[in-house]
Amino acid sequence: MSNSLEKTDFSKFDLDIKLKNLKNIHHALDQSSIVSITDAEGNITYINNKFCQISKYSPHEIVGKNHRILKSDFHPENFYENMWKTISSGCIWHGEIKNKAKDGTYYWKKTTIVPIFDSNENIQQYISISTDITDQKQWTETQVMRERFELIGELSSRIAHDIRNPLSVIRAAVENLKILYSIDDAKLKNMDKIDRSIDRITHQIEDVLDFVRSDTMMFEKYTLSEILADALDSIHIPNKVRFELPKKDIEVMCDKKRISVVMVNIILNGIQAINENGNIKIRFKDADEFAIIEIEDSGSGIPDHIIDKIFEPMFTTKQQGTGLGLSSVKTIINAHAGKISVKCNPTVFSIIIPKNPA
């Protein structure tokens, strides 16, 4: 009798240990992995907390539904067909899936789906165990994008340099033709159109070169007024554009050429915003260790839905723009340990740079 009791107690103790180990394994899995269980038809019967965290769905919103609710439309239909064909035939499926969370954001997971069989060897359910690889995928995409930008930058730089020379020849030829037809107003108007087209192409070339340029900044002391004068000298200013220039001057340690590029880009944006007819106000403000440059135009302003994107590379709303001008501007200001921002009604670009970046 006592032997029987000892065996029973031992079996109970052994079962408790197994249950405790199973509970620990379940807890570890819950903490580290995204887990879901579906029935044989693919309808979700269980999700763990990590599944809820990454998908932004609560259990009552997703249990009973199909995984299709998470489709991101990134993968082609045959991707899911092959997955289903694999697991429904009793095999284990491994792969990477891009899903869409409830709030519209996307996430990547590395997934293993295992079929579970009943005593008759029929598939009863599927268990999906995944790890979140969103950060790794984003890093990889960033690296690929960086390499592409470097390649595009090198190619663009070569093309831009090659275009510069024939443009200079065309500009010189146009100037000679202006002298030749100086009394013919109709021909001079056509020459002016060619001149403006050359200016536009030149500006676009400079946008590309400024964006891909990697040479070292040359910091020396300059006044903002002399940098502004250089910038204005390099711009074709239409007759109906009126400037209000700064009343004070500030000395800063900077790369003169790069800060001139910043001013040129923002002033040209202002000229385009006012359709070559309106006012542009430029102000310099002294703020102890910093210099503030404000450039305001009398245009209709930047729409709210794009104002946060205007400094992004390749973003433009202009038919003839490169989408690189303001991105280059931001890069230059960052390299000067400064900040650039924009606000509307009226449109004002504000640049803050230290007088001595060192």
N, C-alpha and C positions, 0 to 999 in steps of 0.2 A: 504493500500500500504506500509506504513511504517512498519507495523507488519510483512508483508511478507519479507521485506528487512532485518529486524532484525533477523528473523528466518534463512534466507539465510546466513547472516553474521555469526550467531552463529554456523550453520552447517559447514561453511567453517573453522571457528576457531577450532571447534571440530576435523575436519578432519586433520588440520595442526598439532594439538597436537598429534593425533594418528600416523600420518606419522613420526613426530619427535621422538616419543617413539619407533616406529618400527625401525627407523634408529639407535637409540641408542642401542637397543637390538641387531640389526645386527652387529654393531661395537663391542659390548662386546663379542658376539659369535665369531666374526672374530679374536679377540685378544686372546681369551682363548682356542678355540677349532679348531680341524682340520675338515673342512667341505667339503663334496663333494656331488654332486647331479648327479644321473644317470637317463636315460630314463627307460622305462619298460623292455627293453632288457638288461639293465645293462651297457650300454655305457655311459661314463662320459660326462656330459654336462656343469658342473661347478665345479671349485675348488677354495678355498680361499687362501690367502697368506700363512697361516700357513701350509696348505697342501703342497704348493710349497717349503717352508723352510725345512720341515722334509723329503720330498720325493726327493728333489733336482731336480725335474722336473719343467719346466716352463709350463704355461697353454697351449701354442700352441703345446707342446710335448705330452700332455696327454689328452686334451679334445678331445672327439671322440673315444678314446680307451677304452678298458675294464680294470677293476681293476686287471685282470690277469697280467698286466705289472709289478705289484708290488709284485707278489708271491715270497716268500722266500724259498719255498720247505720244510719249517719246518712242516707245517700242512699236514695231509693225505688228499686225495681227498674227502673222506666222510665228512670232516670238512666243505668244501665249499658247498658240495651237501646239507647238512643239513641246512646251512645258507640260501641258495637259496630257499630251500623247505619252510622254515619258512616265509621269506619275501614275496615270490610269492603267498603264501596262505593268505596274508593280515595281518600277525602277525608281531610284533616288535621283532627284534633279538638283543640280548646283548651278548657280548663276548670280548675276548682278541685276537688280531691278530698280528703275527710277519710278517713284510713286509721288502722288500729289496729296498733300495733307488737307485737312478740312479748311484751313485758312488760305489755301491757294499756293502755299510754298511747296517746294519740291525737296525730296530727300532720296538718297541712294542707300540701298542695303544689299549686303552680300548674303544670299539666302540658300538654305538647304531644305528641301521638302521631302519628307519621308512618308511613304504609305504605311498604314497600320492595318494588319489583317485580323479577321476573326478566326474562330476555330475551324471554319470551312475553307479557309484561305481566300476568302472574299475581302476586298478592300472595305474597311469599316470607316476609316477616317484618314485625314492627312495632317501631319504636324509640320509646321513651318518654323524654322529657327533661323534668325537673321542677326547680323551685326550692322550697325550704322556706319557707313563708309562715306558719308556726305563730305566731310572735311577732306578726305584723301582725294575724292573725285574732283572737288573744287580746286585743290592744289595742283592736280594733274592738268586740269583745263587751263589754269592760270599759266602754268609752265609752257603748255602748247601755244597758248595765245601770245606769250612773251616771245617765244621763238619765231612765231609767224610775224609779229610786229618787227622784230629785228631784221628778218629777211626782207619784209616789205619796206622797212626803213632804208636798208642798204640800196635796194633797187630804186626806190623813190629818189634817194639822194643822187644817184647816178643820172637818172632821167632828168631831174631838175637842173643839175649842172649842165647837161647836154643842151637843154632848151634855152638856158640863159644866153648863150653866145649868139644863136640866130636871132633871138629877141632884140639884142643890142644892135645888131645889123639892121633889123627892120625899123627900130626906133630912129636910128641915124638916117635911114633912107626917107622916113616920113618927115623928119625935120628939114631935109634938103628939098623935099617936094613942097613943103609949106613955103619955103623961100621962093621956089619957082612959081607957085600959084598964089602968091601973097595978095593979089588983087581980085582973086576969084573966090567969092564968099561960099558958093555951093561946094567947090572943091575943098576949101578949108574946113567946112563942116564935116565932110567925109574923112579928112585927115584927123580931125578931133575924135571921131568915132574910133578910128584905128588906134589913136593914142590911148583912149580910155580902155580899149580892149587889151592893149599891151600892159597897161597898169594893172588890170584885173588878173591877167595871167601871171605877171611878175609877183603880185601879192600872194597868189595861190602857191607859186613856187617857193616863196619865202616862208609861207605857212608850213610847207612840207619840210623844208630845210631846218626851220626852227624846232620842229617836232622831233626830228631824228638827230639833231646836232648833239654831239657828246663831248665837245672840246671843253676844256677847263674854263671856268668863269674867271674874268680878270677884274678884280676889285680895286678901284681907285676912287679918290674924292672928286665928286662933280656936284654942280648945283642942278636941281630939278629943272630950272628954267632953260639951261643949255641943252639938257636932254630933250625937253619938250620942243625946243627950236629945231633940233635935228629931226625929230619925229615929224613935225609939221612940214619941214622942207622936203621930206620924202613922199608926201601924200599929194595926190591931185585933189585940190579942194574946189568943189563946185561953187559957182558965183553966188548962189542963194543960201549958202551955209554961213552962218554968223557965229563967230567964236567970242566967248568971254574968257579972257585969260587970267591966270592967278595974279593977285596983287602983291603976294609975298613970295620969297624964295627960301629954299632950304638946301643945305649942303648934306649930301649923304655919301657913304662909302658903298659903291655898287659897280656892277658891270654895265657900263654906259650903253653899249650896243644892245644888250638884252632888255634893259629897262625901256630903251627907245622902241624895241619890238613890242613890248607890252602896251605902250602908249599908242603906237600905230594901230595895233589890232583893235583896241577898244574905241579909238576915235573913228576908224573906218566902220566899225559896227554901228556907231552912233550916226554917221553920215547915211548909212544904208537904212537905219531905223527911221530917219526923218525924211526918207526919199529925196535926199539932196536938197532939202528946203526946210530950214528951221534953225534952231539954236543948239549949240554945244557949249556947256560951261565946264571949265577946268579949274579946280581949286587945289591948293597946297595948304596943308595944316600941320603946324608944329605941335607934337605931343610928347614933350620931354625927350626920351630916348628914341622915339619913333617919328617917322614922317608919314603923313597920310595924303594920298592922291585920290581925288574924287573927280570922276568924269560923268557928267550928266547930259542927257539929250532930251529934246522936246518931243520925242516920238510917242507912239501909242502904247509902248511898254511891252514887256515879255509876258506871254500867257502863263497863268499859274501852273498849268500842267506840264510845262517844260522848263520852268526856271531852275529846278534842281538838277537838270541834265545838261545845261549849256556848257559846263566845263569838261564833259566827258569826251574822250577821243572819238572822232568820226560822227559826232552828233551835230547836225545842222538842219536848219529849216530853209536854207537858201538853195536855190537851184544851182547856183554857180559856186557855192562854198565847198571847202574841203572838209570842214568839221574838225580841223586841227588847230585853228587860230587860238581860241580861248583855252583849249587844253594846253597848248604851248605856254600861254600866258600864265596859267596856274602853275605849271612846272617851273617857270622862271622865278615867280614870286616865292614858291616853296624853297627854291635854291638860295634865295636871299633871306631865308628864315622869316618870311612874311606871310601875310594872309590876304586873300582877295574874296570879296563878297559882292552881291548885287541885290538891289531892291527896286521895286517898281513904283510907278505913279508919283513922281517921274522916275524913269530908269536912271539909277546911279550906281556906277561901279566904284567900289571903295577898295583901295589898296593900302595896306599898312606894312611898311618895311622898317626895320631898325636902321638908325643912322649909321651904325657900325655893326654889321652882322657878326663880326668876330666876338 
